[in-house]
Amino acid sequence: MSEQMLKVGKKGEIFTSKKLRAEAKIKEGGRVRATVREGRLVIEAIPTIEELLRNPVLSIQVKGAERLSEEAQREEGIYG
């Protein structure tokens, strides 16, 4: 975790360092989400669809996917 003192401009702009942006994965032209939690401003990078697809959450083979599909259909009473 990094900590730095940042400058606030006349219009409320917050100026960050290149190091902080890189560590938070904030890229030029990218988007961020800003929220206030318990009086603290939290700024988080929003990953692009391409970035999300590069890092799959789950890897599954066809047989496993079929089994899960069948289980879900049985639970809903629509199997067979």
Secondary structure as UniProt FT lines:
FT   STRAND          7..8
FT   TURN            10..11
FT   STRAND          14..15
FT   HELIX           18..23
FT   TURN            24..25
FT   TURN            28..29
FT   STRAND          31..37
FT   TURN            38..39
FT   STRAND          40..46
FT   HELIX           49..54
FT   HELIX           62..76
//
